[in-house]
Amino acid sequence: MITRPKAFAFVALLWAALYLPGLGTPELDGQEGGRVIPAVEMLQNGRWIVPPYGGEDYYNKPPGINWLFAASFAVTGVRSELTARLPSVLMMLAFASMLIWTRGPWLGLPGRLIAAVVFLTAIGLACNGRHAYIEASYVCLTAMATLWWLNVWSRNGSRWLLWLVPAVLLAYGALIKGPILGVLFYCTVICVMAYARRLKELFTLQHFVGIAVILFLCLGWVYLAMIRSSASSKMTHTWLMQWLVRFAPDEEHHTIWVFNVLKTLGELMPWLAFVPLLWMKRFTSKVPAHDLPLFKGCRLSLAIGFVLIEAMPATLPRYALPCFPLAGMLLGWVLSLQEPSPRPQRPWKIAVLTIAALSCASVAVGLVLASHAPAAWLMFAATLATAGMLFQYRRRLLGPIPLSLATGIVTAIVILQYYTFTIPYGLAHELYRPTGQAISQAVPPGQTIYAYRPMKQKVMLYVRQPLKYLMRPEEIDGRVRYLVIQASLLDEPSMRPVAARSPKVLFRYDVRTVGEYRLVELAPVSPPPDR
């Protein structure tokens, strides 16, 4: 019999096995630097409202995600890849835990367990949840707001709880990504209320108070950002362009639009094959009649939300990730209601066992060709043990619940194999971490390093000395001794006073797509009087 402690233990172990191994090993990649650098600068200069990024105000995204990363650094006292990615993986655990421990008559514990497994092992969510990206946080906040609302709605709970808790979650989510979270949340709310013929309940005092909370928190930040920014017009222009580019993309985006839609569907693997069941009467007929308005409303919301996001010509696969938790909850609901049926479910069982066997072959090939590191041997042992267990107890793989759990385990093994054998390859081709560490070693501890027009390089994440950014030549005064500067800028006429200080090259490096840089030591001069 499934109990909540047992269900949570399984989910927690699955989360730990999938999200923690090797989390802090690779250097920050992709968009991680763009999320973490503002957090580092927030801690250094206390600018929490409009974060700086490479010496300039950063307007592209609200600062909510930067607050999370800064909090992680401050609480742990460590600035590393692990602590940068920790908020993402903890968000994934938070929603999976909420699925198990919260209650609502619309979704039983078996369905919640399956939903948590689907959520943790969907390829798109598993990959984004292991990085210091925005996606894990805003997806989980949207999911938590939706799940809370559905739980309270289904049991006719307090209207204050119904609207105020999601309002706080959505407000913080908007400070991470913007209003898209509210659109997806209200799509579910309105569809469910419409099927239940209770739309008039939108016009309640508690709901209006919830909206007021969202507006107060979000517009309050906008107001503070406007009055503290020296370029409010640039801020509003940046926000406007962030939205317009989604609907008026360049020709390149039109070309890859269809490919991105297909890739989005692939992000839900291996659970994509089960999504059509949500529209098959043979499976949905098991849903109790009194829950049909809620089920149909959520199903319609899933379809509308996905179409709205994918209809944007400049859409990217990650934009649709907030739809996945709702898909997982619906799949958990439908699958948990099905009776064990050996004949129809036999292909599912065969697929699970086949992938388990193939995973043994793939980990053996990886061990021989790619790596003999301890982590690879541990992965080899874990894969063999998992496959052996599944084959030993194959007769018990009967029914949607055991098969769903087995599918989640096998998927986690496959994803972990990918990370186990690609991480060493990435370490051998790192660019930013070795460069940043070399800069730190070339400068005495405690000395401030100044970066002139650094163009937001991730190299600076790995510099341990105090770091300041300069944007104008006249800022390179007598206080500046160690300077990071692009080589071509040293030859500009405006840099003649700097060149006169006989720069001594301590380290030269080349960052792809940015250009060749120098770490130089300037001859000391009498510093100007304090300004």
Sequence and secondary structure as in RCSB ss.txt:
>XXXX:A:sequence
MITRPKAFAFVALLWAALYLPGLGTPELDGQEGGRVIPAVEMLQNGRWIVPPYGGEDYYNKPPGINWLFAASFAV
TGVRSELTARLPSVLMMLAFASMLIWTRGPWLGLPGRLIAAVVFLTAIGLACNGRHAYIEASYVCLTAMATLWWL
NVWSRNGSRWLLWLVPAVLLAYGALIKGPILGVLFYCTVICVMAYARRLKELFTLQHFVGIAVILFLCLGWVYLA
MIRSSASSKMTHTWLMQWLVRFAPDEEHHTIWVFNVLKTLGELMPWLAFVPLLWMKRFTSKVPAHDLPLFKGCRL
SLAIGFVLIEAMPATLPRYALPCFPLAGMLLGWVLSLQEPSPRPQRPWKIAVLTIAALSCASVAVGLVLASHAPA
AWLMFAATLATAGMLFQYRRRLLGPIPLSLATGIVTAIVILQYYTFTIPYGLAHELYRPTGQAISQAVPPGQTIY
AYRPMKQKVMLYVRQPLKYLMRPEEIDGRVRYLVIQASLLDEPSMRPVAARSPKVLFRYDVRTVGEYRLVELAPV
SPPPDR
>XXXX:A:secstr
   HHHHHHHHHHHHHHHHSTTTTSS   TTHHHHHHHHHHHHHH   SS EETTEE  SS SHHHHHHHHHHHH
HS  SHHHHHHHHHHHHHHHHHHHHHS  TTS HHHHHHHHHHHHH HHHHHHTTSS SHHHHHHHHHHHHHHHH
HHHHTT  HHHHHHHHHHHHHHHHTTT THHHHHHHHHHHHHHHHHT GGGGSSHHHHHHHHHHHHHHHHHHHHH
HHH S HHHHHHHHHHHHHHHHS  HHHHHHHHHHHHHHHHTTTTGGGGGGGGG HHHHTTS GGGHHHHHHHHH
HHHHHHHHHHTSTT  GGGGGGGHHHHHHHHHHHHHTS   HHHHHHHHHHHHHHHHHHHHHHHHHHHHT  SHH
HHHHHHHHHHHHHHHHHTGGG  SHHHHHHHHHHHHHHHHHHHHHHHHHHHHHT  HHHHHHHHHHHS TT  EE
EES TT GGGGG  S EEEE SGGG  TT  EEEEEGGGGGSGGGHHHHTT  EEEEEEEETTTEEEEEEE    
      
